[in-house]
Amino acid sequence: MLYILTMASFVPVFLSDSTQASLLLQLHYADVIDEFQNEWHTFGIASVQSNCHLINTETIVLFFSIDNSASMQETCDDGTRKMEQVHQTLKNMLRFLVNIPRDIIIAIDSFDDEIISVIKFEVLSHVNFDAMIRQIDTIQPNGSTNIELALTNARTQLDAYQLANSSHKVVHICLTDGCANKGETNSVALSRLVSDQYANIYIGYGMEHDTRMLQALSAKNGGEYYVITQLELAKEVCGEITHNIVYAALENAHLEVTNGEAYDWRNNEWKAKVYVSGIAGQNKKTVHVRTLTPETILVELKGAISCGDEIQCVNIETPVPRLLDFNGEFTEPTDLTKYMFRQRTQEKLHQALRFNNARATHRILTQVTRYVASDTQDEDLDIFAALKLDIKTFFITMKEYMRFNQLEADVFMKELLDDLYISYKTLGQADGSMHCAGRQTAQGRQDSTRPTLQRQNARMPQVGRTNTICTSFGQDERQDEQDEDYTFIGHEFSQDNSNVNEVMAQVIRAVSSR
């Protein structure tokens, strides 16, 4: 069969002999199902594919801020203490990194209501590896949680370091399991202490961390927020983070769209420019785009190959052409309906997260003032009921589409159902913000690890904690889960992941091993 291209062919652009990043732009040309008929734009996806290994020799600087407040003494489900899990994770990261053929500088500070310097900016090597491991074991739980102190300390040290070493890749990784109860506690004020001149990664560890604070801290350019609800999965999450740092293909990577827009999942907005995180190793990142003029849309992939380099255009793409057969008829059309379902799911995650954040803030204020306006309560209940119904209806629509198209076992679609299930079950509840934020960021970044539903801790009051603020909603405001909606009964979480590649899997196995 002879095929004729109706547009210029797609050709990937190589960054160098040892690194490549390709860009592929596809538009939806198939029928549009009823669920998405009200869209005026032509929907599409821009796929960025990294096929890189160790792509350059730049020095990496990893600065860890580790919460060693008293709550890190608490026990995980497997019988180990939280702090022991953190010790093991840090050690495994160093065991992997010490074999990387490039300079990696390690600095570790722990914090409670004071800063303890554990390791001071040392180049990791086989010579000092054992000494670093011993130093990690000295981090022990104690005291309260002063996030302001940790952020100020990290910025002071890293600003000075970066000024003297502008070509080094600097990454700040902050792990905390609670809420700020010493120093500044306001999330907006704390976010002003964060620099956007280097990457800042925040790991919320456990069910009691302040999710709204970490959302605010990670909102700046270069910020990332990871949610760990199952404490034993900390090593897997840190394995993915390690992979994305070491095998990064582009710094400050972003897409710029001409005659169209790209979806910014962080803000639930369509923009001409969106940042794309995690272009590393063999990762593939898919960004949704839309256009009113499909014939003229153009997407550019831009970024810096190394820290300190100028931002440059890596690739420019117009849509992948439709194919004609010998008779001049179009062949099988490009069907992006699955990604339309992903788009709508991301929008609903954002709506649920905004509601949960607003509800949590309102609850804290009413706990302080001891006064709730009845009209505000009624408005909350109306929005709550509307969101629940909207999520449930869309869940049913997606399941019907999957059944009709034999997609019940499709991992991509099952993960979307998981997102909807969690947003529905946690809407308006004390752990709702954390779960929705975790699923939204994981779906938006297309992570390999995603938080699952952990509700026992949300219902039971914590005993002996010293660094949390109670933000639970009253039992009178909870939906009676004894009468669970039949729509969701029997839902099982996907045990597979659509975003794991072999290089990432190898790093995760190395960092998560005992």
Secondary structure, DSSP 4 states (H G I P E B T S, - for coil): ---EESSPPP-PEEEETTEEEEEEEEE--SPPPGGGTT--SEEEEEEEEE--SS-----EEEEEEEE--GGGGSB-TTS-BHHHHHHHHHHHHHHHHTTSSS-EEEEEEEESSSEEEEEEEEE--TTTHHHHHHHHTT----S---HHHHHHHHHHHHHHHHHH-TTSEEEEEEEESS---SS---HHHHHTT--SSSEEEEEEESTTS-HHHHHHHTTSTTEEEEEESSGGGHHHHHHHHHHHHHTB--EEEEEEEESSEEEETTTTEEESEEE----BTT-EEEEEEEES-TTT-EEEEEEESSTTSPPEEEEEEPPPPPEE-TTS-B-SPP--HHHHHHHHHHHHHHHHHHHHHHHHHHHHHHHHH----HHHHHHHHHHHHHHHHHHHHHHHHHHHHHHHTT-TT-HHHHHHHHHHHHHHHHTTSTTHHHHHHHHHHHHHHT-S-------HHHHSPPSS-SS----PPPGGGS--GGG--TTTTT----SS-TT--HHHHHHHHHHH--
